[in-house]
Amino acid sequence: MNTAMNLLTVLFVFLLLAAPSLYGTAHDRRIDRQIRAARAADELRARYERVA
């Protein structure tokens, strides 16, 4: 029982310390996806403007 409680305590502390970093990484990836989509849309629009 004591070993299980120690393991859960260590896991909880690890998650508590890692949570801000994981949240920041997810936020950065979401922004990168939005930038990539905006660039692709802009490039597609520019191609159609050249043709027209």
mmCIF entry with sequence, helices, sheets and N, C-alpha, C, O atoms, coordinates in Angstrom:
data_MODEL
# 
_entry.id   MODEL 
# 
_entity.id                         1 
_entity.type                       polymer 
_entity.pdbx_number_of_molecules   1 
# 
_entity_poly.entity_id                      1 
_entity_poly.type                           'polypeptide(L)' 
_entity_poly.nstd_linkage                   no 
_entity_poly.nstd_monomer                   no 
_entity_poly.pdbx_seq_one_letter_code       MNTAMNLLTVLFVFLLLAAPSLYGTAHDRRIDRQIRAARAADELRARYERVA 
_entity_poly.pdbx_seq_one_letter_code_can   MNTAMNLLTVLFVFLLLAAPSLYGTAHDRRIDRQIRAARAADELRARYERVA 
_entity_poly.pdbx_strand_id                 A 
# 
loop_
_entity_poly_seq.entity_id 
_entity_poly_seq.num 
_entity_poly_seq.mon_id 
_entity_poly_seq.hetero 
1 1  MET n 
1 2  ASN n 
1 3  THR n 
1 4  ALA n 
1 5  MET n 
1 6  ASN n 
1 7  LEU n 
1 8  LEU n 
1 9  THR n 
1 10 VAL n 
1 11 LEU n 
1 12 PHE n 
1 13 VAL n 
1 14 PHE n 
1 15 LEU n 
1 16 LEU n 
1 17 LEU n 
1 18 ALA n 
1 19 ALA n 
1 20 PRO n 
1 21 SER n 
1 22 LEU n 
1 23 TYR n 
1 24 GLY n 
1 25 THR n 
1 26 ALA n 
1 27 HIS n 
1 28 ASP n 
1 29 ARG n 
1 30 ARG n 
1 31 ILE n 
1 32 ASP n 
1 33 ARG n 
1 34 GLN n 
1 35 ILE n 
1 36 ARG n 
1 37 ALA n 
1 38 ALA n 
1 39 ARG n 
1 40 ALA n 
1 41 ALA n 
1 42 ASP n 
1 43 GLU n 
1 44 LEU n 
1 45 ARG n 
1 46 ALA n 
1 47 ARG n 
1 48 TYR n 
1 49 GLU n 
1 50 ARG n 
1 51 VAL n 
1 52 ALA n 
# 
_struct_asym.id          A 
_struct_asym.entity_id   1 
# 
_struct_conf.conf_type_id            HELX_P 
_struct_conf.id                      HELX_P1 
_struct_conf.pdbx_PDB_helix_id       AA1 
_struct_conf.beg_label_comp_id       ASN 
_struct_conf.beg_label_asym_id       A 
_struct_conf.beg_label_seq_id        2 
_struct_conf.pdbx_beg_PDB_ins_code   ? 
_struct_conf.end_label_comp_id       VAL 
_struct_conf.end_label_asym_id       A 
_struct_conf.end_label_seq_id        51 
_struct_conf.pdbx_end_PDB_ins_code   ? 
_struct_conf.beg_auth_comp_id        ASN 
_struct_conf.beg_auth_asym_id        A 
_struct_conf.beg_auth_seq_id         2 
_struct_conf.end_auth_comp_id        VAL 
_struct_conf.end_auth_asym_id        A 
_struct_conf.end_auth_seq_id         51 
_struct_conf.pdbx_PDB_helix_class    1 
_struct_conf.details                 ? 
_struct_conf.pdbx_PDB_helix_length   50 
# 
_struct_conf_type.id          HELX_P 
_struct_conf_type.criteria    ? 
_struct_conf_type.reference   ? 
# 
loop_
_atom_site.group_PDB 
_atom_site.id 
_atom_site.type_symbol 
_atom_site.label_atom_id 
_atom_site.label_alt_id 
_atom_site.label_comp_id 
_atom_site.label_asym_id 
_atom_site.label_entity_id 
_atom_site.label_seq_id 
_atom_site.pdbx_PDB_ins_code 
_atom_site.Cartn_x 
_atom_site.Cartn_y 
_atom_site.Cartn_z 
_atom_site.occupancy 
_atom_site.B_iso_or_equiv 
_atom_site.pdbx_formal_charge 
_atom_site.auth_seq_id 
_atom_site.auth_comp_id 
_atom_site.auth_asym_id 
_atom_site.auth_atom_id 
_atom_site.pdbx_PDB_model_num 
ATOM 1   N N  . MET A 1 1  ? 0.824  -1.196 0.000   1.00 0.00 ? 1  MET A N  1 
ATOM 2   C CA . MET A 1 1  ? 0.000  0.000  0.000   1.00 0.00 ? 1  MET A CA 1 
ATOM 3   C C  . MET A 1 1  ? 0.869  1.261  0.000   1.00 0.00 ? 1  MET A C  1 
ATOM 4   O O  . MET A 1 1  ? 0.587  2.219  -0.720  1.00 0.00 ? 1  MET A O  1 
ATOM 5   N N  . ASN A 1 2  ? 1.909  1.248  0.802   1.00 0.00 ? 2  ASN A N  1 
ATOM 6   C CA . ASN A 1 2  ? 2.785  2.405  0.898   1.00 0.00 ? 2  ASN A CA 1 
ATOM 7   C C  . ASN A 1 2  ? 3.499  2.663  -0.434  1.00 0.00 ? 2  ASN A C  1 
ATOM 8   O O  . ASN A 1 2  ? 3.681  3.812  -0.836  1.00 0.00 ? 2  ASN A O  1 
ATOM 9   N N  . THR A 1 3  ? 3.900  1.588  -1.110  1.00 0.00 ? 3  THR A N  1 
ATOM 10  C CA . THR A 1 3  ? 4.584  1.741  -2.396  1.00 0.00 ? 3  THR A CA 1 
ATOM 11  C C  . THR A 1 3  ? 3.641  2.343  -3.438  1.00 0.00 ? 3  THR A C  1 
ATOM 12  O O  . THR A 1 3  ? 4.042  3.214  -4.209  1.00 0.00 ? 3  THR A O  1 
ATOM 13  N N  . ALA A 1 4  ? 2.418  1.891  -3.461  1.00 0.00 ? 4  ALA A N  1 
ATOM 14  C CA . ALA A 1 4  ? 1.441  2.421  -4.416  1.00 0.00 ? 4  ALA A CA 1 
ATOM 15  C C  . ALA A 1 4  ? 1.179  3.907  -4.153  1.00 0.00 ? 4  ALA A C  1 
ATOM 16  O O  . ALA A 1 4  ? 1.070  4.701  -5.087  1.00 0.00 ? 4  ALA A O  1 
ATOM 17  N N  . MET A 1 5  ? 1.080  4.268  -2.887  1.00 0.00 ? 5  MET A N  1 
ATOM 18  C CA . MET A 1 5  ? 0.843  5.680  -2.544  1.00 0.00 ? 5  MET A CA 1 
ATOM 19  C C  . MET A 1 5  ? 2.049  6.537  -2.940  1.00 0.00 ? 5  MET A C  1 
ATOM 20  O O  . MET A 1 5  ? 1.874  7.654  -3.427  1.00 0.00 ? 5  MET A O  1 
ATOM 21  N N  . ASN A 1 6  ? 3.245  6.039  -2.743  1.00 0.00 ? 6  ASN A N  1 
ATOM 22  C CA . ASN A 1 6  ? 4.446  6.773  -3.158  1.00 0.00 ? 6  ASN A CA 1 
ATOM 23  C C  . ASN A 1 6  ? 4.480  6.944  -4.669  1.00 0.00 ? 6  ASN A C  1 
ATOM 24  O O  . ASN A 1 6  ? 4.823  8.014  -5.171  1.00 0.00 ? 6  ASN A O  1 
ATOM 25  N N  . LEU A 1 7  ? 4.123  5.890  -5.392  1.00 0.00 ? 7  LEU A N  1 
ATOM 26  C CA . LEU A 1 7  ? 4.112  5.964  -6.852  1.00 0.00 ? 7  LEU A CA 1 
ATOM 27  C C  . LEU A 1 7  ? 3.093  6.989  -7.327  1.00 0.00 ? 7  LEU A C  1 
ATOM 28  O O  . LEU A 1 7  ? 3.392  7.783  -8.219  1.00 0.00 ? 7  LEU A O  1 
ATOM 29  N N  . LEU A 1 8  ? 1.911  6.988  -6.758  1.00 0.00 ? 8  LEU A N  1 
ATOM 30  C CA . LEU A 1 8  ? 0.890  7.962  -7.136  1.00 0.00 ? 8  LEU A CA 1 
ATOM 31  C C  . LEU A 1 8  ? 1.314  9.393  -6.802  1.00 0.00 ? 8  LEU A C  1 
ATOM 32  O O  . LEU A 1 8  ? 1.013  10.324 -7.549  1.00 0.00 ? 8  LEU A O  1 
ATOM 33  N N  . THR A 1 9  ? 2.001  9.563  -5.694  1.00 0.00 ? 9  THR A N  1 
ATOM 34  C CA . THR A 1 9  ? 2.478  10.888 -5.311  1.00 0.00 ? 9  THR A CA 1 
ATOM 35  C C  . THR A 1 9  ? 3.505  11.411 -6.313  1.00 0.00 ? 9  THR A C  1 
ATOM 36  O O  . THR A 1 9  ? 3.444  12.568 -6.731  1.00 0.00 ? 9  THR A O  1 
ATOM 37  N N  . VAL A 1 10 ? 4.441  10.553 -6.693  1.00 0.00 ? 10 VAL A N  1 
ATOM 38  C CA . VAL A 1 10 ? 5.460  10.951 -7.676  1.00 0.00 ? 10 VAL A CA 1 
ATOM 39  C C  . VAL A 1 10 ? 4.806  11.254 -9.015  1.00 0.00 ? 10 VAL A C  1 
ATOM 40  O O  . VAL A 1 10 ? 5.174  12.225 -9.675  1.00 0.00 ? 10 VAL A O  1 
ATOM 41  N N  . LEU A 1 11 ? 3.852  10.445 -9.421  1.00 0.00 ? 11 LEU A N  1 
ATOM 42  C CA . LEU A 1 11 ? 3.152  10.678 -10.682 1.00 0.00 ? 11 LEU A CA 1 
ATOM 43  C C  . LEU A 1 11 ? 2.386  12.000 -10.652 1.00 0.00 ? 11 LEU A C  1 
ATOM 44  O O  . LEU A 1 11 ? 2.397  12.749 -11.629 1.00 0.00 ? 11 LEU A O  1 
ATOM 45  N N  . PHE A 1 12 ? 1.729  12.281 -9.542  1.00 0.00 ? 12 PHE A N  1 
ATOM 46  C CA . PHE A 1 12 ? 0.983  13.529 -9.409  1.00 0.00 ? 12 PHE A CA 1 
ATOM 47  C C  . PHE A 1 12 ? 1.911  14.743 -9.487  1.00 0.00 ? 12 PHE A C  1 
ATOM 48  O O  . PHE A 1 12 ? 1.597  15.724 -10.162 1.00 0.00 ? 12 PHE A O  1 
ATOM 49  N N  . VAL A 1 13 ? 3.039  14.677 -8.807  1.00 0.00 ? 13 VAL A N  1 
ATOM 50  C CA . VAL A 1 13 ? 3.989  15.801 -8.828  1.00 0.00 ? 13 VAL A CA 1 
ATOM 51  C C  . VAL A 1 13 ? 4.552  15.978 -10.233 1.00 0.00 ? 13 VAL A C  1 
ATOM 52  O O  . VAL A 1 13 ? 4.703  17.104 -10.706 1.00 0.00 ? 13 VAL A O  1 
ATOM 53  N N  . PHE A 1 14 ? 4.863  14.872 -10.900 1.00 0.00 ? 14 PHE A N  1 
ATOM 54  C CA . PHE A 1 14 ? 5.369  14.957 -12.272 1.00 0.00 ? 14 PHE A CA 1 
ATOM 55  C C  . PHE A 1 14 ? 4.344  15.631 -13.185 1.00 0.00 ? 14 PHE A C  1 
ATOM 56  O O  . PHE A 1 14 ? 4.686  16.526 -13.957 1.00 0.00 ? 14 PHE A O  1 
ATOM 57  N N  . LEU A 1 15 ? 3.089  15.197 -13.092 1.00 0.00 ? 15 LEU A N  1 
ATOM 58  C CA . LEU A 1 15 ? 2.052  15.802 -13.931 1.00 0.00 ? 15 LEU A CA 1 
ATOM 59  C C  . LEU A 1 15 ? 1.834  17.270 -13.590 1.00 0.00 ? 15 LEU A C  1 
ATOM 60  O O  . LEU A 1 15 ? 1.579  18.086 -14.475 1.00 0.00 ? 15 LEU A O  1 
ATOM 61  N N  . LEU A 1 16 ? 1.933  17.598 -12.326 1.00 0.00 ? 16 LEU A N  1 
ATOM 62  C CA . LEU A 1 16 ? 1.775  18.984 -11.908 1.00 0.00 ? 16 LEU A CA 1 
ATOM 63  C C  . LEU A 1 16 ? 2.885  19.866 -12.498 1.00 0.00 ? 16 LEU A C  1 
ATOM 64  O O  . LEU A 1 16 ? 2.635  21.007 -12.887 1.00 0.00 ? 16 LEU A O  1 
ATOM 65  N N  . LEU A 1 17 ? 4.088  19.339 -12.560 1.00 0.00 ? 17 LEU A N  1 
ATOM 66  C CA . LEU A 1 17 ? 5.202  20.108 -13.117 1.00 0.00 ? 17 LEU A CA 1 
ATOM 67  C C  . LEU A 1 17 ? 5.198  20.112 -14.647 1.00 0.00 ? 17 LEU A C  1 
ATOM 68  O O  . LEU A 1 17 ? 5.625  21.089 -15.264 1.00 0.00 ? 17 LEU A O  1 
ATOM 69  N N  . ALA A 1 18 ? 4.725  19.042 -15.256 1.00 0.00 ? 18 ALA A N  1 
ATOM 70  C CA . ALA A 1 18 ? 4.768  18.929 -16.713 1.00 0.00 ? 18 ALA A CA 1 
ATOM 71  C C  . ALA A 1 18 ? 3.581  19.596 -17.396 1.00 0.00 ? 18 ALA A C  1 
ATOM 72  O O  . ALA A 1 18 ? 3.657  19.910 -18.584 1.00 0.00 ? 18 ALA A O  1 
ATOM 73  N N  . ALA A 1 19 ? 2.498  19.818 -16.680 1.00 0.00 ? 19 ALA A N  1 
ATOM 74  C CA . ALA A 1 19 ? 1.271  20.340 -17.293 1.00 0.00 ? 19 ALA A CA 1 
ATOM 75  C C  . ALA A 1 19 ? 1.467  21.678 -18.024 1.00 0.00 ? 19 ALA A C  1 
ATOM 76  O O  . ALA A 1 19 ? 1.002  21.801 -19.157 1.00 0.00 ? 19 ALA A O  1 
ATOM 77  N N  . PRO A 1 20 ? 2.121  22.669 -17.444 1.00 0.00 ? 20 PRO A N  1 
ATOM 78  C CA . PRO A 1 20 ? 2.285  23.939 -18.187 1.00 0.00 ? 20 PRO A CA 1 
ATOM 79  C C  . PRO A 1 20 ? 3.080  23.772 -19.482 1.00 0.00 ? 20 PRO A C  1 
ATOM 80  O O  . PRO A 1 20 ? 2.772  24.399 -20.496 1.00 0.00 ? 20 PRO A O  1 
ATOM 81  N N  . SER A 1 21 ? 4.092  22.930 -19.437 1.00 0.00 ? 21 SER A N  1 
ATOM 82  C CA . SER A 1 21 ? 4.895  22.705 -20.631 1.00 0.00 ? 21 SER A CA 1 
ATOM 83  C C  . SER A 1 21 ? 4.082  22.002 -21.714 1.00 0.00 ? 21 SER A C  1 
ATOM 84  O O  . SER A 1 21 ? 4.163  22.368 -22.886 1.00 0.00 ? 21 SER A O  1 
ATOM 85  N N  . LEU A 1 22 ? 3.310  21.006 -21.333 1.00 0.00 ? 22 LEU A N  1 
ATOM 86  C CA . LEU A 1 22 ? 2.478  20.290 -22.302 1.00 0.00 ? 22 LEU A CA 1 
ATOM 87  C C  . LEU A 1 22 ? 1.403  21.198 -22.876 1.00 0.00 ? 22 LEU A C  1 
ATOM 88  O O  . LEU A 1 22 ? 1.089  21.118 -24.063 1.00 0.00 ? 22 LEU A O  1 
ATOM 89  N N  . TYR A 1 23 ? 0.838  22.058 -22.044 1.00 0.00 ? 23 TYR A N  1 
ATOM 90  C CA . TYR A 1 23 ? -0.166 23.008 -22.521 1.00 0.00 ? 23 TYR A CA 1 
ATOM 91  C C  . TYR A 1 23 ? 0.457  23.989 -23.516 1.00 0.00 ? 23 TYR A C  1 
ATOM 92  O O  . TYR A 1 23 ? -0.142 24.291 -24.548 1.00 0.00 ? 23 TYR A O  1 
ATOM 93  N N  . GLY A 1 24 ? 1.652  24.484 -23.209 1.00 0.00 ? 24 GLY A N  1 
ATOM 94  C CA . GLY A 1 24 ? 2.331  25.417 -24.109 1.00 0.00 ? 24 GLY A CA 1 
ATOM 95  C C  . GLY A 1 24 ? 2.676  24.778 -25.437 1.00 0.00 ? 24 GLY A C  1 
ATOM 96  O O  . GLY A 1 24 ? 2.560  25.413 -26.486 1.00 0.00 ? 24 GLY A O  1 
ATOM 97  N N  . THR A 1 25 ? 3.100  23.523 -25.399 1.00 0.00 ? 25 THR A N  1 
ATOM 98  C CA . THR A 1 25 ? 3.422  22.810 -26.635 1.00 0.00 ? 25 THR A CA 1 
ATOM 99  C C  . THR A 1 25 ? 2.174  22.644 -27.497 1.00 0.00 ? 25 THR A C  1 
ATOM 100 O O  . THR A 1 25 ? 2.221  22.855 -28.709 1.00 0.00 ? 25 THR A O  1 
ATOM 101 N N  . ALA A 1 26 ? 1.072  22.272 -26.882 1.00 0.00 ? 26 ALA A N  1 
ATOM 102 C CA . ALA A 1 26 ? -0.183 22.116 -27.627 1.00 0.00 ? 26 ALA A CA 1 
ATOM 103 C C  . ALA A 1 26 ? -0.621 23.456 -28.224 1.00 0.00 ? 26 ALA A C  1 
ATOM 104 O O  . ALA A 1 26 ? -1.110 23.505 -29.353 1.00 0.00 ? 26 ALA A O  1 
ATOM 105 N N  . HIS A 1 27 ? -0.447 24.526 -27.475 1.00 0.00 ? 27 HIS A N  1 
ATOM 106 C CA . HIS A 1 27 ? -0.810 25.865 -27.960 1.00 0.00 ? 27 HIS A CA 1 
ATOM 107 C C  . HIS A 1 27 ? 0.052  26.248 -29.162 1.00 0.00 ? 27 HIS A C  1 
ATOM 108 O O  . HIS A 1 27 ? -0.467 26.754 -30.157 1.00 0.00 ? 27 HIS A O  1 
ATOM 109 N N  . ASP A 1 28 ? 1.357  26.012 -29.080 1.00 0.00 ? 28 ASP A N  1 
ATOM 110 C CA . ASP A 1 28 ? 2.259  26.326 -30.188 1.00 0.00 ? 28 ASP A CA 1 
ATOM 111 C C  . ASP A 1 28 ? 1.921  25.524 -31.439 1.00 0.00 ? 28 ASP A C  1 
ATOM 112 O O  . ASP A 1 28 ? 1.958  26.053 -32.550 1.00 0.00 ? 28 ASP A O  1 
ATOM 113 N N  . ARG A 1 29 ? 1.593  24.252 -31.257 1.00 0.00 ? 29 ARG A N  1 
ATOM 114 C CA . ARG A 1 29 ? 1.246  23.421 -32.413 1.00 0.00 ? 29 ARG A CA 1 
ATOM 115 C C  . ARG A 1 29 ? -0.029 23.909 -33.073 1.00 0.00 ? 29 ARG A C  1 
ATOM 116 O O  . ARG A 1 29 ? -0.139 23.894 -34.299 1.00 0.00 ? 29 ARG A O  1 
ATOM 117 N N  . ARG A 1 30 ? -1.014 24.349 -32.258 1.00 0.00 ? 30 ARG A N  1 
ATOM 118 C CA . ARG A 1 30 ? -2.257 24.860 -32.825 1.00 0.00 ? 30 ARG A CA 1 
ATOM 119 C C  . ARG A 1 30 ? -1.997 26.133 -33.637 1.00 0.00 ? 30 ARG A C  1 
ATOM 120 O O  . ARG A 1 30 ? -2.545 26.300 -34.727 1.00 0.00 ? 30 ARG A O  1 
ATOM 121 N N  . ILE A 1 31 ? -1.168 27.018 -33.108 1.00 0.00 ? 31 ILE A N  1 
ATOM 122 C CA . ILE A 1 31 ? -0.841 28.248 -33.832 1.00 0.00 ? 31 ILE A CA 1 
ATOM 123 C C  . ILE A 1 31 ? -0.072 27.932 -35.116 1.00 0.00 ? 31 ILE A C  1 
ATOM 124 O O  . ILE A 1 31 ? -0.311 28.554 -36.152 1.00 0.00 ? 31 ILE A O  1 
ATOM 125 N N  . ASP A 1 32 ? 0.849  26.967 -35.051 1.00 0.00 ? 32 ASP A N  1 
ATOM 126 C CA . ASP A 1 32 ? 1.582  26.571 -36.259 1.00 0.00 ? 32 ASP A CA 1 
ATOM 127 C C  . ASP A 1 32 ? 0.637  26.046 -37.334 1.00 0.00 ? 32 ASP A C  1 
ATOM 128 O O  . ASP A 1 32 ? 0.807  26.351 -38.514 1.00 0.00 ? 32 ASP A O  1 
ATOM 129 N N  . ARG A 1 33 ? -0.362 25.254 -36.931 1.00 0.00 ? 33 ARG A N  1 
ATOM 130 C CA . ARG A 1 33 ? -1.339 24.745 -37.896 1.00 0.00 ? 33 ARG A CA 1 
ATOM 131 C C  . ARG A 1 33 ? -2.135 25.885 -38.521 1.00 0.00 ? 33 ARG A C  1 
ATOM 132 O O  . ARG A 1 33 ? -2.410 25.863 -39.721 1.00 0.00 ? 33 ARG A O  1 
ATOM 133 N N  . GLN A 1 34 ? -2.506 26.878 -37.719 1.00 0.00 ? 34 GLN A N  1 
ATOM 134 C CA . GLN A 1 34 ? -3.263 28.014 -38.242 1.00 0.00 ? 34 GLN A CA 1 
ATOM 135 C C  . GLN A 1 34 ? -2.419 28.821 -39.224 1.00 0.00 ? 34 GLN A C  1 
ATOM 136 O O  . GLN A 1 34 ? -2.920 29.259 -40.260 1.00 0.00 ? 34 GLN A O  1 
ATOM 137 N N  . ILE A 1 35 ? -1.149 29.017 -38.905 1.00 0.00 ? 35 ILE A N  1 
ATOM 138 C CA . ILE A 1 35 ? -0.264 29.759 -39.803 1.00 0.00 ? 35 ILE A CA 1 
ATOM 139 C C  . ILE A 1 35 ? -0.081 29.000 -41.111 1.00 0.00 ? 35 ILE A C  1 
ATOM 140 O O  . ILE A 1 35 ? -0.121 29.593 -42.189 1.00 0.00 ? 35 ILE A O  1 
ATOM 141 N N  . ARG A 1 36 ? 0.119  27.678 -41.015 1.00 0.00 ? 36 ARG A N  1 
ATOM 142 C CA . ARG A 1 36 ? 0.276  26.860 -42.212 1.00 0.00 ? 36 ARG A CA 1 
ATOM 143 C C  . ARG A 1 36 ? -0.970 26.930 -43.092 1.00 0.00 ? 36 ARG A C  1 
ATOM 144 O O  . ARG A 1 36 ? -0.861 27.044 -44.313 1.00 0.00 ? 36 ARG A O  1 
ATOM 145 N N  . ALA A 1 37 ? -2.145 26.862 -42.483 1.00 0.00 ? 37 ALA A N  1 
ATOM 146 C CA . ALA A 1 37 ? -3.392 26.922 -43.251 1.00 0.00 ? 37 ALA A CA 1 
ATOM 147 C C  . ALA A 1 37 ? -3.565 28.287 -43.907 1.00 0.00 ? 37 ALA A C  1 
ATOM 148 O O  . ALA A 1 37 ? -4.023 28.371 -45.047 1.00 0.00 ? 37 ALA A O  1 
ATOM 149 N N  . ALA A 1 38 ? -3.205 29.349 -43.206 1.00 0.00 ? 38 ALA A N  1 
ATOM 150 C CA . ALA A 1 38 ? -3.329 30.694 -43.774 1.00 0.00 ? 38 ALA A CA 1 
ATOM 151 C C  . ALA A 1 38 ? -2.365 30.874 -44.940 1.00 0.00 ? 38 ALA A C  1 
ATOM 152 O O  . ALA A 1 38 ? -2.723 31.466 -45.958 1.00 0.00 ? 38 ALA A O  1 
ATOM 153 N N  . ARG A 1 39 ? -1.144 30.367 -44.795 1.00 0.00 ? 39 ARG A N  1 
ATOM 154 C CA . ARG A 1 39 ? -0.189 30.466 -45.905 1.00 0.00 ? 39 ARG A CA 1 
ATOM 155 C C  . ARG A 1 39 ? -0.658 29.681 -47.119 1.00 0.00 ? 39 ARG A C  1 
ATOM 156 O O  . ARG A 1 39 ? -0.530 30.147 -48.250 1.00 0.00 ? 39 ARG A O  1 
ATOM 157 N N  . ALA A 1 40 ? -1.202 28.484 -46.887 1.00 0.00 ? 40 ALA A N  1 
ATOM 158 C CA . ALA A 1 40 ? -1.690 27.672 -48.000 1.00 0.00 ? 40 ALA A CA 1 
ATOM 159 C C  . ALA A 1 40 ? -2.853 28.365 -48.698 1.00 0.00 ? 40 ALA A C  1 
ATOM 160 O O  . ALA A 1 40 ? -2.922 28.367 -49.927 1.00 0.00 ? 40 ALA A O  1 
ATOM 161 N N  . ALA A 1 41 ? -3.758 28.948 -47.938 1.00 0.00 ? 41 ALA A N  1 
ATOM 162 C CA . ALA A 1 41 ? -4.894 29.652 -48.536 1.00 0.00 ? 41 ALA A CA 1 
ATOM 163 C C  . ALA A 1 41 ? -4.417 30.872 -49.320 1.00 0.00 ? 41 ALA A C  1 
ATOM 164 O O  . ALA A 1 41 ? -4.934 31.158 -50.400 1.00 0.00 ? 41 ALA A O  1 
ATOM 165 N N  . ASP A 1 42 ? -3.442 31.583 -48.784 1.00 0.00 ? 42 ASP A N  1 
ATOM 166 C CA . ASP A 1 42 ? -2.904 32.753 -49.474 1.00 0.00 ? 42 ASP A CA 1 
ATOM 167 C C  . ASP A 1 42 ? -2.200 32.352 -50.762 1.00 0.00 ? 42 ASP A C  1 
ATOM 168 O O  . ASP A 1 42 ? -2.325 33.032 -51.781 1.00 0.00 ? 42 ASP A O  1 
ATOM 169 N N  . GLU A 1 43 ? -1.464 31.252 -50.718 1.00 0.00 ? 43 GLU A N  1 
ATOM 170 C CA . GLU A 1 43 ? -0.768 30.773 -51.906 1.00 0.00 ? 43 GLU A CA 1 
ATOM 171 C C  . GLU A 1 43 ? -1.767 30.325 -52.973 1.00 0.00 ? 43 GLU A C  1 
ATOM 172 O O  . GLU A 1 43 ? -1.577 30.594 -54.159 1.00 0.00 ? 43 GLU A O  1 
ATOM 173 N N  . LEU A 1 44 ? -2.816 29.650 -52.554 1.00 0.00 ? 44 LEU A N  1 
ATOM 174 C CA . LEU A 1 44 ? -3.844 29.213 -53.497 1.00 0.00 ? 44 LEU A CA 1 
ATOM 175 C C  . LEU A 1 44 ? -4.550 30.411 -54.121 1.00 0.00 ? 44 LEU A C  1 
ATOM 176 O O  . LEU A 1 44 ? -4.824 30.422 -55.321 1.00 0.00 ? 44 LEU A O  1 
ATOM 177 N N  . ARG A 1 45 ? -4.845 31.423 -53.299 1.00 0.00 ? 45 ARG A N  1 
ATOM 178 C CA . ARG A 1 45 ? -5.491 32.625 -53.819 1.00 0.00 ? 45 ARG A CA 1 
ATOM 179 C C  . ARG A 1 45 ? -4.581 33.342 -54.810 1.00 0.00 ? 45 ARG A C  1 
ATOM 180 O O  . ARG A 1 45 ? -5.050 33.855 -55.825 1.00 0.00 ? 45 ARG A O  1 
ATOM 181 N N  . ALA A 1 46 ? -3.292 33.378 -54.522 1.00 0.00 ? 46 ALA A N  1 
ATOM 182 C CA . ALA A 1 46 ? -2.344 34.041 -55.415 1.00 0.00 ? 46 ALA A CA 1 
ATOM 183 C C  . ALA A 1 46 ? -2.243 33.307 -56.750 1.00 0.00 ? 46 ALA A C  1 
ATOM 184 O O  . ALA A 1 46 ? -2.109 33.936 -57.799 1.00 0.00 ? 46 ALA A O  1 
ATOM 185 N N  . ARG A 1 47 ? -2.307 31.983 -56.708 1.00 0.00 ? 47 ARG A N  1 
ATOM 186 C CA . ARG A 1 47 ? -2.281 31.216 -57.974 1.00 0.00 ? 47 ARG A CA 1 
ATOM 187 C C  . ARG A 1 47 ? -3.488 31.540 -58.831 1.00 0.00 ? 47 ARG A C  1 
ATOM 188 O O  . ARG A 1 47 ? -3.358 31.721 -60.042 1.00 0.00 ? 47 ARG A O  1 
ATOM 189 N N  . TYR A 1 48 ? -4.685 31.618 -58.208 1.00 0.00 ? 48 TYR A N  1 
ATOM 190 C CA . TYR A 1 48 ? -5.879 31.918 -58.968 1.00 0.00 ? 48 TYR A CA 1 
ATOM 191 C C  . TYR A 1 48 ? -5.873 33.344 -59.496 1.00 0.00 ? 48 TYR A C  1 
ATOM 192 O O  . TYR A 1 48 ? -6.430 33.610 -60.561 1.00 0.00 ? 48 TYR A O  1 
ATOM 193 N N  . GLU A 1 49 ? -5.255 34.260 -58.769 1.00 0.00 ? 49 GLU A N  1 
ATOM 194 C CA . GLU A 1 49 ? -5.180 35.647 -59.244 1.00 0.00 ? 49 GLU A CA 1 
ATOM 195 C C  . GLU A 1 49 ? -4.254 35.758 -60.446 1.00 0.00 ? 49 GLU A C  1 
ATOM 196 O O  . GLU A 1 49 ? -4.506 36.560 -61.345 1.00 0.00 ? 49 GLU A O  1 
ATOM 197 N N  . ARG A 1 50 ? -3.174 34.955 -60.478 1.00 0.00 ? 50 ARG A N  1 
ATOM 198 C CA . ARG A 1 50 ? -2.261 34.978 -61.612 1.00 0.00 ? 50 ARG A CA 1 
ATOM 199 C C  . ARG A 1 50 ? -2.926 34.447 -62.871 1.00 0.00 ? 50 ARG A C  1 
ATOM 200 O O  . ARG A 1 50 ? -2.681 34.944 -63.970 1.00 0.00 ? 50 ARG A O  1 
ATOM 201 N N  . VAL A 1 51 ? -3.775 33.426 -62.705 1.00 0.00 ? 51 VAL A N  1 
ATOM 202 C CA . VAL A 1 51 ? -4.440 32.817 -63.850 1.00 0.00 ? 51 VAL A CA 1 
ATOM 203 C C  . VAL A 1 51 ? -5.508 33.755 -64.406 1.00 0.00 ? 51 VAL A C  1 
ATOM 204 O O  . VAL A 1 51 ? -5.670 33.860 -65.622 1.00 0.00 ? 51 VAL A O  1 
ATOM 205 N N  . ALA A 1 52 ? -6.216 34.415 -63.548 1.00 0.00 ? 52 ALA A N  1 
ATOM 206 C CA . ALA A 1 52 ? -7.341 35.272 -63.987 1.00 0.00 ? 52 ALA A CA 1 
ATOM 207 C C  . ALA A 1 52 ? -6.886 36.557 -64.582 1.00 0.00 ? 52 ALA A C  1 
ATOM 208 O O  . ALA A 1 52 ? -7.711 37.373 -64.993 1.00 0.00 ? 52 ALA A O  1 
# 
